[in-house]
Structures are given as structure tokens and as C-alpha cells.
Amino acid sequence: MMEEQGSKNWEKALLSGTPDIAMVADLAGNILYINHVLPGFTLEKVIGSNISNYIPPGYEVAYKEALSEVFEKGTSKEFVVTGAGPDNTTAWYLTRIGAIKNGEVVEAAAVISTDITQRMLVDDDLKACKLEVERLQARVNELQDK
């Protein structure tokens, strides 16, 4: 049976129990908090480091722009990026950045990243299958026209 609200730190349980990576970052992109790290990384090394350390070249500018917009406008942003995966692999992440406000002042950004690598791989496979079906259909059409 679930305990009464307040008798357990549900926020901590939620953050430690989710497979998503939940961070708090400042305007410069420095990681102030992270709920857990991927294998091959340590909390001590990641906290205080910059998010851009984990983003492959080509994505840093878009990421910094999104972070700046969240701080400037107090809105949220969502995008897909590749980044560091478990054991030095590359993974795809759906990343959502939202403003953490004190009144109207944005003090930090909440960054939630969900690993969607398997989804992206299946999507790539489906696209490849679709292209192959289209190629085969074109060949069948050619043969029927002869």
C-alpha cells in the first residue's frame, strides 16, 4: 500500500526510479544536479561539469540556444540529440528543458533526457524496409510493363 504523501520523499524516489536522466543546469550549462549517470561515468565527475561535454560536435550550438531561450523566456524546449551512451557508445535522446522559477525569475533549468535509441534504430529499420519495398514494387512495375 502506498504511504501517505509527506511520509516518504516521493520526489527522490521518482528521480532515482526513473530510467530518464534528470538534471538541473545553470545558464552556462553547468550540471548542478543529476539523478544518476550512465555506466562509465561518476556522479562526482559529472556534477559541476558542463552539459556540452556529453554532446557530440554539431549539437552544442542548438543546445546552448535552447538553454538560453528557456532562461530568457521561461518557456520549455524539446528536441532529439545524440549523446554519450552507456560504456562510451552513442545514444539518441529525447531532451526536454524547462524553466525552474522562483516567482517570475528563472533560477535554473530542468533537463530531462530519455534514451530513445531503440526507437530510432527501429525507425531506421522501417525506413530501410520501406525503401526496399518501393524498389521491389518499381521493379515489378517495370516487368509488368514489358
ZISULZI-V200211 format. One record per residue. SS is DSSP state (hx for helix, st for strand, lp for the rest). OMEGA is omega in whole degrees, -180 to 180 (* if undefined). Layout:
SS:OMEGA
SS:OMEGA
This chain:
lp:-180
lp:178
lp:177
lp:175
lp:-180
lp:180
lp:177
lp:179
lp:-176
hx:179
hx:180
hx:179
hx:179
hx:-177
hx:180
hx:-177
hx:-177
lp:175
lp:179
lp:174
st:-180
st:-179
st:166
st:-178
st:174
lp:-176
lp:-180
lp:-179
lp:178
st:-177
st:-180
st:-179
st:171
st:-176
lp:175
lp:-179
lp:179
lp:176
lp:-179
lp:178
lp:175
lp:178
hx:-178
hx:-179
hx:-175
hx:-180
lp:-178
lp:177
lp:-178
st:180
hx:-177
hx:176
hx:-175
hx:-179
st:-180
lp:178
lp:180
lp:-179
lp:-173
hx:-176
hx:180
hx:180
hx:180
hx:178
hx:179
hx:179
hx:178
hx:-180
hx:178
hx:179
hx:-177
hx:-173
hx:-178
lp:-179
lp:176
lp:179
st:178
st:180
st:178
st:178
st:168
st:-179
st:-179
st:177
lp:179
hx:175
hx:176
hx:174
lp:175
st:-179
st:175
st:-179
st:166
st:-175
st:178
st:180
st:179
st:-179
st:170
st:-172
st:167
st:-170
lp:179
lp:-176
st:176
st:-178
st:-177
st:178
st:172
st:-179
st:179
st:179
st:180
st:179
st:180
lp:-177
hx:-179
hx:177
hx:-179
hx:179
hx:178
hx:179
hx:177
hx:178
hx:179
hx:178
hx:179
hx:178
hx:179
hx:178
hx:180
hx:177
hx:179
hx:179
hx:180
hx:178
hx:178
hx:179
hx:178
hx:179
hx:178
hx:-179
hx:178
hx:-180
hx:-178
lp:*
